[in-house]
């Protein structure tokens, strides 16, 4: 099977990508340094990129954090922002192994107020993606059970890493095996409950 060739980015696209990465990396580094004054002005000062350019790439603080969140996934090796299918939900190995590779950054994202703000900056995009990925499995459930099941599947997909690493000394491969099993079990349950509420 031949790999699909990606078009070579133009010089302008490359400069844009480089600037966005530098900005996002600076936000991540400032979080690592414990800074709470993260703003467009501070990012411009730290990176040497003009304030105007920082705003052009990331028009508000939420976009700045969203860009940093996307960059963390890139550094972990995750090419897809959020899952779009059940197959993506079940494929947790690359996610958790990637988290292990950049453990200090992921720990920061999962355990600090700035990291929380970074994750929340993509809340709506995350919700839409997981609703699409789980739509078929939860379609027969009444609300609010449909949302509860979707939220639980989302949590299992990426969230347990820090807890399982800290409290059980597990690595990414082991966490992926456990979460894939749990997600598979829940999906199978949703398929067989024929719309019965979750507490039955």
C-alpha positions in Angstrom: 0.0 0.0 0.0 1.5 3.4 -1.0 1.4 6.2 1.5 -0.7 9.1 0.5 1.6 12.1 -0.4 0.8 15.3 1.4 1.2 18.5 -0.6 4.3 20.5 0.3 3.3 23.6 2.2 4.1 26.9 0.6 6.6 29.2 2.3 3.8 31.4 3.6 2.0 28.4 5.0 5.2 27.1 6.6 5.8 30.5 8.2 2.3 30.6 9.5 2.6 27.1 11.0 6.0 27.9 12.5 4.6 31.0 14.2 1.6 29.1 15.6 3.8 26.4 17.0 6.2 29.0 18.6 3.2 30.8 20.2 1.6 27.5 21.4 5.0 26.2 22.7 5.5 29.5 24.6 2.0 29.2 26.3 2.9 25.6 27.3 6.3 26.7 28.7 4.8 29.6 30.6 2.3 27.1 32.2 5.2 24.9 33.1 6.9 27.9 34.7 3.8 28.4 36.8 3.0 31.8 35.2 -0.6 32.9 35.6 -0.2 36.1 33.5 -0.6 34.4 30.2 -1.8 37.0 27.6 -1.2 38.1 24.1 1.2 40.8 25.3 3.2 38.4 27.4 3.3 35.8 24.6 4.5 38.5 22.2 7.2 39.6 24.6 8.4 36.0 25.3 8.4 34.8 21.7 9.6 38.1 20.0 6.6 37.7 17.7 4.6 40.9 17.2 1.5 41.4 19.3 -0.5 41.9 16.1 0.7 38.6 14.7 -0.2 36.8 17.9 -3.7 38.2 17.7 -4.0 37.3 14.1 -3.3 33.7 14.8 -5.2 33.5 18.1 -7.8 36.3 18.3 -8.7 35.9 22.0 -7.4 34.2 25.1 -9.6 31.1 24.5 -8.1 30.7 21.0 -4.6 31.0 22.6 -5.4 28.2 25.0 -7.1 26.1 22.3 -3.9 26.4 20.1 -1.8 25.2 23.0 -4.2 22.3 23.6 -4.0 21.3 19.9 -0.2 21.5 20.2 -0.1 19.2 23.2 -1.9 16.6 21.1 0.5 17.1 18.3 3.5 16.6 20.6 1.9 13.4 21.9 1.6 12.2 18.3 -2.2 12.5 18.0 -3.0 13.5 14.4 -6.8 13.7 15.0 -8.1 16.3 17.3 -11.0 14.3 18.7 -12.6 11.0 17.7 -15.3 10.9 15.0 -16.2 7.2 15.2 -16.4 4.2 17.6 -13.3 2.9 16.0 -11.4 6.1 17.1 -12.9 5.7 20.6 -11.5 2.1 20.9 -8.0 3.1 19.6 -6.5 4.4 22.8 -3.0 2.9 22.5 -1.5 5.8 20.5 -3.1 8.4 22.9 -1.8 6.9 26.1 1.6 6.0 24.8 1.9 9.5 23.4 1.0 10.9 26.9 3.8 8.8 28.4 6.3 10.4 25.9 5.4 13.9 27.1 4.4 13.0 30.6 5.5 16.4 32.3 3.4 18.4 29.8 0.3 16.1 30.2 0.6 16.2 34.0 0.6 20.0 33.8 -2.4 20.0 31.5 -4.3 17.6 33.8 -3.4 19.1 37.2 -3.2 22.9 37.0 -5.8 25.7 36.7 -4.1 26.9 33.5 -4.2 23.3 32.1 -7.9 23.1 32.9 -8.5 26.4 31.2 -6.6 25.1 28.2 -8.8 21.9 28.0 -12.0 23.9 28.6 -11.1 26.2 25.6 -12.2 23.3 23.3 -15.2 22.1 25.3 -17.8 22.6 22.5 -15.6 21.0 19.9 -15.0 18.1 22.2 -18.7 17.7 23.0 -19.7 17.8 19.3 -17.0 15.2 18.4 -17.9 12.7 21.1 -21.6 13.1 20.4 -20.9 12.2 16.8 -18.6 9.3 17.7 -21.2 7.8 20.1 -24.4 8.7 18.2 -25.2 5.2 17.0 -24.5 3.5 20.3 -26.6 5.9 22.4 -29.4 6.6 19.9 -32.1 4.6 21.7 -31.4 6.0 25.2 -33.7 8.7 26.6 -32.2 12.0 27.6 -30.4 12.8 29.9 -29.0 9.2 29.7 -27.7 9.7 26.2 -25.6 12.6 27.5 -24.5 10.7 30.6 -23.3 7.7 28.5 -21.5 9.9 26.0 -19.8 11.8 28.8 -18.6 8.6 30.4 -17.2 7.3 27.1 -15.4 10.6 26.6 -13.8 10.4 30.1 -12.6 6.9 29.5 -11.1 7.8 26.2 -8.5 10.2 27.5 -8.9 11.2 31.1 -7.7 8.2 33.3 -4.0 8.6 32.4 -2.9 10.7 35.4 -4.9 8.8 38.0 -3.9 5.3 36.7 -0.2 6.4 36.3 0.0 8.1 39.8 -2.0 5.6 41.9 -1.4 2.3 40.1 2.0 2.9 38.5 0.7 1.9 35.1 2.2 2.8 31.8 0.4 4.0 28.6 0.1 0.5 27.1 -1.5 -0.9 30.3 -3.8 2.1 30.6 -4.8 1.8 26.9 -5.7 -1.9 27.4 -7.8 -1.1 30.5 -9.6 1.8 28.9 -10.2 0.0 25.6 -11.8 -2.9 27.6 -14.0 -0.5 29.6 -15.1 1.4 26.4 -15.8 -1.9 24.6 -17.8 -3.1 27.6 -19.9 0.0 27.7 -20.5 0.0 24.0 -21.7 -3.6 24.2 -24.0 -2.8 27.0 -25.5 0.2 25.1 -26.1 -2.1 22.1 -28.0 -4.7 24.2 -30.0 -2.6 26.6 -32.5 -1.5 23.8 -33.1 1.9 25.2 -33.6 1.0 28.8 -32.5 3.8 31.1 -28.9 3.5 32.5 -30.1 2.7 36.0 -32.1 -0.4 34.9 
